[in-house]
Amino acid sequence: MDGLKGWGAALIAAFQFLTRLPLPVNLHYDDALFRRSVVFYPVVGVVLGWLLVGIGQMLLLIGVPVLPAAALLLASWVILTGALHLDGLMDTADGILSHRSRERMLEIMKDSRVGAMGVVACVLVLLLKWSLLQELLKQGASPQLFLLPLATLWSRWFMVVAIARWPYARQEQGGGMGGMFRGIGWFTLAVQTGLAVLAACFTAEAAGFEASRAWATAALFGAVSGAAGLIMSRYLSSKLGGLTGDTYGAMNELLEAVLLLLLLWAIGS
């Protein structure tokens, strides 16, 4: 029973940390709970994605034109996540694009103030997502629109891969929220990958795909997320000597955009 309560607490912790969904449950947060909660990141991603599909369908149903509907859907996306990952994107852009030393980059990323590069990166990513959501909403209630959760699911899956497989850049400084996740091993990766695959296949089948095509679609999105995430992780790690909580968020934002592009390609193919 204690084990079940522990996993239940981890599930709630994942939603409380990654979203602003109202879950009024008081938890005792420690590093162990944070590490266990990452198992459910793909679950958070698929729930978030289905909420966005529902919001998009509602906006179209009440007659909101596509352009403002895409803006409202994107605003809902930001609100549901509390702009958590956008904050990481801005901090990462400020640090990496400063072209300073590794130590200075980490100092800039830790600064709560946002610089010009962070603002530019945020605006460009939001513009890209807005334009991609417009194209998705033009499809109306087509099956492809219901694949939107694959973007939010697989981007969060890779965050856990990055946490587990790359060193934490601030180890010697002992600071940063990302340090709470250190110590994630292969078992955690295997469990959360299994959950990601099952959730992705369920999503594809719910979109109307037959079983074989659902598995292929899930595998395609997972492979693209892994490949793009690998490139990002290697680049950021080469600059910083590892990854940080900010870079996890930045990669999530960028991977969501990449997977939305993949979704549009799938629609056109």
Secondary structure, 3 states (H helix, E strand, C coil): CHHHHHHHHHHHHHHHHHCCCCCCCCCCCCHHHHHHHHHHHHHHHHHHHHHHHHHHHHHHHCCCCHHHHHHHHHHHHHHHHCCHHHHHHHHHHHHHCCCCCHHHHHHHHHCCCCCHHHHHHHHHHHHHHHHHHHHHHCCCCCHHHHHCHHHHHHHHHHHHHHHHHCCECCCCCCCCHHHHHCCCCHHHHHHHHHHHHHHHHHHHHHCCCCHHHHHHHHHHHHHHHHHHHHHHHHHHHHHHCCECHHHHHHHHHHHHHHHHHHHHHHHHC
